[in-house]
């Protein structure tokens, strides 16, 4: 018999609790959850509270987040992982990159970096011109009195992700992105390293997240390659917009879970609105997660924007 054994899917939701969850975050959680569960897989929750200043451990936003997820009925497998408790693990993989000769210190301040006329990445960080690497190669001393950040050196090579929703997305690692920070000057490990290590060590096989992170994916795939990790499958979900196609405005509190919960009282109409926006049901009606599970089909998901129903 030619029976193929495939490992169960492991998905995850990995929010940064720097603010209260937003309907856009909830939509990503919902799709990640439905995708994993509808394939009989597991879904993990990881709190990306690396930055203790913006996200104090078990602070108000984290507590609200756990409560908002529970309100929606989303349950997760295993223990919740807190990145703030995992620095020693990131250190091991940071050292592995260093042993490969890929890490160098960067003394540039934010102001110096932003003063460059180099093109910027979509998160507004400039493409690094390697000035600290060049200075070290010339034997010049670094500036005194500054703690360095650490960058990982990237090759002049194309890296492509075959994304299940966004299609093929490629970047030349050096030209389109350049050496990126894996450890900040304050010692905190950067998101790019932590996310790669955590996904790999948790056995994550499917990453479903917002489209704003598509441009980070080639960098993460590069780290996976250097650290000997298999790349998960990726699905980047388009932005959630209102019925007029406008971005939900955080300033006006659009989509903030505090307002959503005050208005709707129960999760069913909210799930219905998200499911309709995602093309899983025809009209926004009250639904449960159990109703949605058999309807989930990644092929039906919108590729452009996810539009909330009128009046929601
Ligand atoms: N923590 C990130 C965020 O909230 C998401 C990380 C990821 O899904 O890879 O934007």
Boltz pocket constraint, residues with backbone or C-beta under 6 A from the ligand:
constraints:
  - pocket:
      binder: B
      contacts: [[A, 13], [A, 14], [A, 15], [A, 16], [A, 48], [A, 195], [A, 208], [A, 209], [A, 210], [A, 213]]
      max_distance: 6.0
